[in-house]
Amino acid sequence: IDELSQRIAGFAGELDSLSGSQRIVSEAYIRSLEVMRLQSYEALVNIIEGRVALGLPTDDIVQRLQGQLYLRAETLVGRIEFTGAAGKELQDRLQADPQNTELGSAAKAFSSRHQMGIERLTAVSAVLQRLGLDNSIYKSVLVKQGQSLSVRDFETAVAMELFRDGWDALRQTLVDQAPDMVLNLLIFILIILAFRVLSRLTRRAVIAACNRPGFDLSTLLKDILASVCSGTVMVIGILMALSQIGISLGPMLAGLGVAGFVVGFALQDTLSNFAAGGMILIYRPYDVDDFVEVTGASGLVKKMNLVSTTITTFDNQTLVVPNSKIWGDVIKNVTAQKLRRVDLEFGIGYSDDIEKAERVLEDIVVEHDMVLKKPEPMIKLHTLADSSVNFIVRPWVKTGDYWDVYWDITREVKLRFDREGISIPFPQRDVHLYNEQA
């Protein structure tokens, strides 16, 4: 083993003066000698195990071999760390300049040396374990370098060594970078707070601009414009804050794009509501505070967004209707027009005075304060029904006065007809009986 070590050291010292094929031959020769040295270590361990089985002393051999193995293991650890760091540096430079063939060759060479060092340290660690010597440090090095570790080889000492190394690295990082981390965190918080305030100011400014007399925008469009503008400002602030603490935005945005595609595919029904909300936003069939009749619901629109519409019924129930159901059916906006016609029908008996009834109806309509002069109200004899002579009464009113006029005129007609002696007949039918004599 000593002779192999001397020969390896001699050839290694001559490598700097060699080049081309001679250097390649010398490197191959060194690798062969190192393999032979590892085989010699294993053979010597076999001898030691045999002497132990025979009851022969082994202390001197173990002591000498222990020193050589630990020296070899420490050398390999240093070589692994060096080749790993150099290989990482070359890979980073190669990513910046992928067309550089020299960098590619150098990166492959260092990767090969790094892997070879890991394999040799694995062999030396196995020899130490066969001798019953502590090899937890070297196992932890192998684990950190990405080498797999079997359950059989795993020990508490290895875990403690890994934990100790990780804690030392974390503590050193905190000591070295704590001031910068605190400063970056403060800057991150300040940027978020500043853009938070700016987003609120942007929202208020957009709402104020949309509420100007010259802008005729729906409530939904105003809310969306305000939300989009304030949200955009906030997103810009978050991106700036993340870049301040060193987070790369490119991969994050790419990941968000992929996640958005997956979420969009999973939420197809919700996206259909968004599309319907967009159509409602564009065509404005109704707005907040309008009375509407839509699919299975009628009431006052209280809130709108791109997903659903909230409707409050007259008996104060709250209905949340998806926009896709609303847009896919007939939408009746009762309060869309400023004026509405009140359609009423009243019947009198066949024996009553038609002209008198017309005058009474005209007086009732004309005397009502909420009935509009233009368009003129219509009072006509409409049908000769089975039990009554029916008049239609159709005054025009403001939309907000519709039900008040409807109820007031209906009440006043009953009172005036009673005072004027005009009957409101019940539905009736004459039945004639004939006796047929035999």
C-alpha positions in Angstrom: 0.0 0.0 0.0 2.9 2.4 0.8 4.5 1.6 -2.5 1.3 2.2 -4.4 0.8 5.6 -2.6 4.4 6.6 -3.5 4.0 5.7 -7.1 0.6 7.6 -7.3 2.2 10.7 -5.7 5.1 10.5 -8.2 2.9 10.3 -11.3 0.6 13.0 -9.9 3.6 15.3 -9.5 4.6 14.8 -13.2 1.1 15.6 -14.6 1.7 19.4 -14.8 4.7 18.8 -17.1 2.8 16.5 -19.4 0.3 17.2 -22.2 -1.7 15.4 -24.9 -1.6 11.7 -25.0 1.1 11.4 -22.4 -1.0 13.2 -19.8 -4.0 11.0 -20.7 -1.9 7.8 -20.2 -0.5 9.1 -16.9 -4.0 9.9 -15.6 -5.2 6.4 -16.6 -2.2 4.9 -14.9 -3.0 6.9 -11.7 -6.6 5.7 -11.7 -5.5 2.1 -12.1 -3.1 2.5 -9.2 -5.8 4.0 -7.0 -8.1 1.1 -7.8 -5.3 -1.3 -6.8 -4.8 0.7 -3.5 -8.5 0.3 -2.7 -8.3 -3.4 -3.5 -5.3 -3.6 -1.2 -7.2 -1.9 1.6 -10.0 -4.4 1.2 -7.5 -7.3 1.1 -5.8 -6.1 4.3 -9.2 -5.9 6.0 -9.8 -9.5 5.0 -6.5 -10.4 6.6 -7.4 -8.5 9.8 -10.8 -10.3 9.9 -9.0 -13.6 9.5 -6.5 -12.9 12.2 -9.3 -11.9 14.5 -11.1 -15.2 13.8 -7.9 -17.0 14.6 -7.4 -15.0 17.8 -4.2 -13.4 16.5 -3.3 -9.8 17.4 -4.3 -7.0 15.0 -3.8 -3.8 16.9 -0.6 -2.7 15.0 -2.1 -3.4 11.6 -5.4 -1.7 12.4 -3.6 1.4 13.8 -1.5 1.9 10.7 -4.4 1.2 8.3 -6.7 3.5 10.3 -4.3 6.5 9.8 -4.0 5.8 6.1 -7.7 5.4 5.6 -8.6 8.6 7.4 -5.9 10.5 5.5 -7.2 9.1 2.2 -10.9 9.9 3.2 -10.0 13.5 4.1 -8.2 13.9 0.8 -11.1 12.6 -1.1 -13.5 14.9 0.8 -11.4 17.9 -0.2 -11.3 16.8 -3.8 -15.0 16.2 -3.9 -15.8 19.6 -2.5 -13.4 21.2 -5.0 -14.7 19.4 -8.1 -18.3 20.0 -7.0 -17.8 23.8 -6.6 -15.8 24.0 -9.8 -18.3 22.0 -11.8 -21.2 24.2 -10.5 -19.3 27.3 -11.6 -18.7 25.8 -15.0 -22.4 24.8 -15.4 -23.5 28.4 -14.5 -21.2 29.8 -17.1 -22.3 27.2 -19.6 -25.9 28.2 -19.1 -25.0 31.8 -20.0 -23.0 30.7 -23.0 -24.3 27.3 -24.2 -22.5 27.4 -27.5 -19.1 27.4 -25.8 -17.7 23.9 -26.5 -14.6 24.4 -24.3 -16.8 25.2 -21.3 -18.9 22.1 -22.1 -15.8 19.9 -22.2 -14.4 21.3 -19.0 -17.8 20.9 -17.2 -18.0 17.2 -18.3 -14.4 16.6 -17.1 -15.1 18.1 -13.7 -18.3 16.2 -13.4 -16.5 12.9 -14.2 -13.8 13.7 -11.6 -16.5 14.6 -9.0 -18.3 11.3 -9.6 -15.1 9.3 -9.4 -14.2 11.0 -6.1 -17.6 10.0 -4.7 -17.2 6.4 -5.8 -13.7 6.2 -4.1 -14.9 7.9 -0.9 -17.8 5.3 -0.8 -15.3 2.5 -1.0 -13.1 4.0 1.7 -16.1 4.6 3.9 -17.1 0.9 3.5 -13.6 -0.2 4.5 -13.8 2.0 7.6 -17.2 0.5 8.5 -15.8 -3.1 8.1 -13.1 -2.1 10.6 -15.6 -0.8 13.1 -14.3 2.8 12.8 -16.4 5.9 12.7 -17.3 6.9 9.2 -20.4 9.0 9.9 -18.7 12.2 8.7 -18.0 10.7 5.3 -21.4 9.2 5.0 -22.9 12.6 5.6 -20.6 14.1 2.9 -21.9 11.4 0.5 -25.5 12.2 1.4 -24.9 15.9 0.8 -23.4 15.2 -2.5 -26.5 13.4 -3.7 -25.3 9.8 -3.0 -28.1 7.4 -2.0 -27.9 5.9 1.4 -29.5 2.6 2.3 -31.4 2.0 5.5 -28.8 -0.5 6.5 -26.1 2.1 6.4 -28.1 4.8 8.0 -27.0 5.6 11.6 -28.0 8.1 14.2 -24.5 9.6 14.0 -25.0 10.3 10.3 -28.2 12.1 11.0 -26.6 14.1 13.8 -23.7 15.0 11.5 -26.1 16.1 8.8 -28.1 18.2 11.3 -24.9 19.7 12.7 -23.6 20.7 9.3 -27.0 22.1 8.4 -27.3 24.1 11.6 -23.7 25.4 11.2 -24.4 26.5 7.7 -27.7 28.2 8.7 -26.1 29.9 11.6 -23.2 31.2 9.5 -25.7 32.3 6.9 -27.7 34.2 9.5 -24.5 35.8 10.9 -23.3 36.8 7.4 -26.5 37.8 5.8 -28.8 38.8 8.7 -28.4 42.6 8.3 -29.0 42.3 4.6 -32.0 40.1 5.2 -33.5 42.5 7.7 -33.0 45.4 5.4 -34.5 43.5 2.4 -37.5 42.5 4.6 -38.1 46.1 5.7 -37.9 47.3 2.1 -40.3 44.5 1.1 -42.8 45.5 3.7 -42.5 49.2 2.8 -43.0 48.5 -0.9 -46.1 46.4 -0.1 -47.5 49.1 2.2 -46.8 51.9 -0.3 -48.4 50.1 -3.2 -51.3 49.1 -0.9 -52.0 52.8 -0.3 -51.4 53.6 -3.9 -53.9 50.9 -5.0 -56.6 52.3 -2.7 -56.0 55.8 -4.1 -56.2 54.4 -7.6 -59.5 52.8 -6.8 -60.9 56.0 -5.4 -59.7 58.0 -8.4 -61.2 55.5 -10.9 -64.5 55.5 -9.0 -64.5 59.3 -8.9 -63.8 59.5 -12.7 -66.5 57.0 -13.5 -69.1 58.9 -11.4 -68.6 62.1 -13.4 -71.8 63.3 -15.2 -70.4 62.7 -18.6 -69.8 58.9 -18.0 -72.8 56.6 -18.4 -71.3 53.4 -17.0 -73.0 50.5 -15.3 -72.3 49.8 -11.6 -70.7 46.4 -12.6 -68.4 48.1 -15.1 -67.4 50.8 -12.5 -66.6 48.1 -10.0 -64.6 46.0 -12.5 -62.6 49.0 -13.7 -61.8 50.0 -10.1 -60.9 46.5 -9.1 -58.7 45.9 -12.2 -56.8 49.2 -11.8 -56.2 48.8 -8.1 -55.3 45.1 -8.5 -52.9 45.9 -11.3 -51.1 48.5 -9.1 -51.0 45.9 -6.2 -49.6 43.2 -8.5 -46.9 45.5 -9.8 -46.0 46.3 -6.2 -45.8 42.6 -5.2 -43.5 41.9 -8.2 -41.3 44.8 -7.3 -41.1 43.7 -3.7 -40.3 40.1 -4.7 -37.5 41.2 -7.0 -36.1 43.4 -4.2 -35.5 40.3 -2.0 -33.9 38.4 -4.9 -36.7 36.2 -6.2 -36.5 35.6 -9.9 -39.8 36.6 -11.6 -39.4 34.7 -14.8 -39.8 31.2 -13.5 -42.5 32.3 -11.1 -44.5 33.9 -13.9 -44.1 30.8 -16.0 -45.3 28.6 -13.1 -48.3 30.9 -12.6 -49.1 30.6 -16.3 -49.1 26.8 -16.1 -51.1 26.8 -12.8 -53.6 29.2 -14.5 -54.1 26.8 -17.3 -54.7 23.9 -15.0 -57.1 25.9 -12.8 -59.0 27.2 -15.9 -59.4 23.7 -17.2 -60.8 22.5 -13.8 -63.2 25.4 -13.5 -64.9 25.4 -16.8 -68.4 26.1 -15.4 -67.1 29.0 -13.4 -65.4 30.4 -16.5 -68.8 30.2 -18.4 -70.2 32.4 -15.6 -67.3 34.8 -16.3 -68.1 34.9 -20.0 -71.8 35.5 -19.2 -70.8 38.2 -16.8 -68.7 39.8 -19.6 -71.7 39.8 -21.9 -73.9 41.4 -19.2 -71.2 44.0 -18.7 -71.1 44.8 -22.4 -74.8 44.8 -23.2 -76.1 46.1 -19.9 -79.5 44.4 -19.8 -79.9 45.5 -16.2 -78.0 47.3 -13.5 -77.9 47.6 -9.7 -81.3 48.7 -8.2 -83.2 47.5 -11.3 -86.3 45.3 -10.8 -85.8 42.2 -13.0 -87.4 38.9 -13.8 -84.9 36.2 -14.7 -84.7 32.4 -14.6 -86.8 31.4 -11.7 -86.3 34.6 -9.8 -87.6 38.2 -9.6 -86.7 41.1 -7.4 -84.4 44.0 -7.0 -80.7 43.7 -8.2 -78.6 44.4 -5.1 -75.1 43.4 -6.2 -73.4 42.3 -9.5 -70.0 40.7 -10.3 -68.6 38.7 -13.2 -69.7 35.4 -11.6 -73.2 36.0 -10.2 -76.0 38.5 -9.6 -77.5 39.0 -6.1 -81.3 39.7 -6.2 -83.5 40.6 -3.2 -87.1 39.7 -3.5 -90.0 41.8 -2.2 -90.4 39.5 0.8 -86.7 40.2 1.6 -85.2 37.0 0.5 -81.7 37.0 -1.1 -81.1 35.0 -4.3 -77.7 34.5 -5.8 -78.1 33.6 -9.5 -75.2 32.4 -11.7 -74.7 34.8 -14.6 -74.6 31.8 -17.1 -78.2 31.0 -16.1 -79.3 34.6 -16.5 -77.7 35.2 -19.9 -78.9 31.9 -21.3 -82.6 32.8 -20.8 -85.0 35.7 -21.2 -84.2 38.8 -19.1 -87.1 41.0 -18.2 -86.1 44.4 -16.8 -89.2 46.0 -15.4 -87.6 49.3 -14.4 -85.5 49.8 -17.5 -87.8 52.5 -18.9 -88.5 55.7 -17.0 -92.3 55.5 -17.8 -94.7 52.6 -17.5 -98.3 52.0 -18.5 -100.6 50.7 -15.8 -103.0 48.2 -17.4 -106.3 47.9 -15.5 -109.7 46.3 -16.4 -113.0 47.0 -14.7 -116.4 45.5 -15.4 -120.0 46.9 -15.0 -123.4 45.3 -15.3 -125.2 45.2 -18.6 -128.0 47.4 -17.1 -125.6 50.1 -15.9 -125.1 53.4 -17.8 -121.9 53.1 -19.9 -121.4 56.8 -20.4 -121.7 57.5 -16.7 -119.2 54.7 -16.0 -116.7 56.3 -18.5 -117.1 59.7 -16.8 -116.4 58.2 -13.4 -113.3 56.4 -14.6 -112.0 59.5 -16.4 -112.5 61.6 -13.2 -110.6 59.0 -11.1 -107.7 58.9 -13.5 -107.4 62.7 -14.1 -107.7 63.5 -10.4 -104.8 61.3 -9.5 -101.6 63.3 -9.0 -99.2 60.6 -10.2 -100.9 60.0 -13.5 -99.0 61.7 -16.3 -100.8 64.1 -18.8 -98.5 62.9 -21.6 -98.8 60.2 -22.9 -102.6 60.6 -22.4 -104.4 57.9 -20.5 -106.7 55.5 -22.4 -110.2 54.6 -21.2 -112.1 52.4 -23.6 -115.0 49.9 -23.5 -113.1 46.8 -24.3 -115.2 43.7 -24.3 -118.8 42.5 -23.8 -118.1 39.6 -21.5 -120.5 36.9 -20.3 -121.4 38.6 -17.1 -120.1 42.2 -17.5 -119.3 45.1 -19.8 -115.5 45.5 -19.4 -113.6 48.8 -19.6 -109.8 49.1 -20.0 -108.1 51.9 -18.1 -104.4 52.6 -19.1 -102.8 55.6 -17.5 -99.1 56.4 -17.9 -96.9 56.9 -14.8 -93.3 57.1 -13.7 -91.8 53.7 -13.2 -91.4 54.3 -9.5 -95.1 55.2 -9.1 -96.5 52.1 -10.8 -97.8 50.1 -7.9 -99.0 53.2 -6.0 -101.2 54.2 -9.0 -102.3 50.6 -9.6 -103.5 50.2 -6.0 -105.0 53.7 -5.6 -107.1 53.6 -8.8 -108.4 50.1 -8.0 -109.5 51.2 -4.6 -111.0 54.5 -5.8 -113.0 52.7 -8.6 -114.7 50.4 -6.1 -115.5 53.4 -3.8 -116.8 55.6 -6.6 -118.8 52.9 -8.3 -120.6 52.2 -5.0 -121.4 55.9 -4.5 -122.6 56.3 -8.1 -124.7 53.2 -8.0 -122.7 51.4 -10.7 -122.6 47.7 -10.1 -119.6 45.4 -10.4 -121.3 42.1 -11.3 -120.3 38.7 -10.2 -119.6 36.1 -12.8 -123.1 34.6 -13.5 -124.9 32.4 -16.0 -128.6 32.1 -16.7 -129.9 28.5 -16.6 -133.2 27.7 -18.4 -135.2 24.7 -17.3 -137.6 23.0 -19.7 -140.2 20.4 -18.7 -140.7 17.9 -21.4 -144.2 16.4 -21.3 -144.8 12.9 -22.4 
